[in-house]
Amino acid sequence: MAETTPPTGTNPQQAGESREIQIKVDESDVTSNYANTIRTSTTFEEVILDFGLNMPVAGQQNQMVFKVHNQVIMNWAGAKRLALSLSQLIRAREERFGEIELQPPGVGAPAAQAKND
């Protein structure tokens, strides 16, 4: 986006103009991690997002461990902006490729049947 400047001595809102601000993104220190699950918790002022991996415990069929790799702490306004952005992304993806299944077909079915038997 290019930055626009209103004429000298005018307020952009008074002149009926909007002011665009150019944002430069610095990704020089970024690291990437994969997460297949998230845990959320809250305080009065913040939302805490723990990202990590659900992994089976060796030798334990019915046990998983949640290994947290990253934690993001946001204020509520930032969390709402994130929720709106993710909602838009998901809606666009599903419109193009179909509904995203939260539980893939067949996953978890044998355990559910075993409990009912």
Number of C-alpha atoms within 10 A of each C-alpha: 8 9 9 13 14 14 9 6 6 10 14 14 10 8 10 9 12 13 14 11 11 10 9 7 6 7 7 6 5 6 6 6 8 10 15 10 13 15 12 12 10 13 9 7 9 15 19 17 18 19 21 20 16 15 12 13 12 8 7 8 8 8 10 13 11 17 14 16 12 14 14 10 15 16 14 16 12 13 16 13 11 13 12 12 11 12 12 11 11 14 13 12 13 11 9 9 8 10 11 11 7 6 8 8 8 7 9 10 9 10 10 10 9 8 7 7 5
